[in-house]
């Protein structure tokens, strides 16, 4: 099992990179995205660093807040075993 300070997987790292890219396109802080998605800002930071394995509901919350489809956040990301 990965430590809390290490990324969960390469897939989680890529998902987080996509969330950060969309957030930066909007000019939003992590705090602003968290507020829009109904999540805690520390959670958003952990997502962006690949340190969280998200539920479907949280993927949908982030996508809606960012104004993108969930497919924009997950398309092409391949599953691999956890680190």
Buried (B, 14 or more C-beta within 10 A) or exposed (E): EBEEEEBBBBBBBBBBBBBBEBBEEEEBEBEBBBBBBEBEBEBBBBBBBBBBBBEEEBBBBBBBBBEBEBEBBBEEBEEEEEB
